[in-house]
Amino acid sequence: MSRLVLVRHGQSEWNLQNRFTGWVDVNLTSEGEAQAKKAGALMKAAGFAPKRAFVSMLTRAIRTLNLALADMGMSWIPVDKSWRLNERHYGALTGLDKAETKAKHGEEQVKVWRRSFDTPPPALDRDDERHPRFDPRYAGLADSDLPATESLATTLERVQPYWESEIAPHLKAGDDLLIAAHGNSLRAIVKLLFNVSPDTIVEVEIPTGNPLMIELDADLKPVSARYLDADRAQPLPALP
């Protein structure tokens, strides 16, 4: 039996401003910092002591992880960073105010872009300054790995190989692990673990800064799952 905790980053500056964030590297708000520290306290109180942590390449997730581990007294554990755990790329919607985008394109169209499983928003032009090829942290990646837009389906396509090659082997060895990432990259992992249908996974909400603890059997099937902050919990998929 191993335990996996998924933590969506604490509230970010663009969460607060209600903007599409995606791969833009915004920081945590003071509330987000408090959520990250509380996440650490909740994990410590639950007796959770991960052997390793995984995190995206984005500051809001990295700081959430660092603040949580510091509160747990576990800043020393190995941490692996990967762009494959980044948030879904919102393409040409990146940086736009969500309410203004609804007013411009219509609520139904924006809902399709945001909540459908396999319909991405309009893509960025390759020369758009928001394109990830201009960010030095991705300089070593092939052009084919750099998204100009993504749906949840294509986010899953980049998360799954990393899950299978880098994360799952540690869990199968019995290690407890912590992943600090984003709403959509964590939703992709939940879809894999719980065998959730495309229609169902788009309705799954993962709250900021609330650790989701999942107990897994030897085949990495969930046997239990719960949010450690019950007051901020969201409904979870049924156990497979």
Protein Blocks (a to p, Z undefined) as FASTA:
>chain_A
ZZdddddddddfklmnopafklaccdddfklmmmmmmmmmmmmmnopacfbdcddfbfkl
mmmmmmmmmmnopampccdddfklpccdehjmnopafklmmmmnopklmmmmmmmmklcc
ddddfklmkbmklpmklmmpcfklmcfbdcfklmmmmmmmmmmmmmmmmmmnopacdddd
dfklmmmmmmmmnopafklmmmpccdehiacdddddfkopafbdcdfblmlcccddddZZ
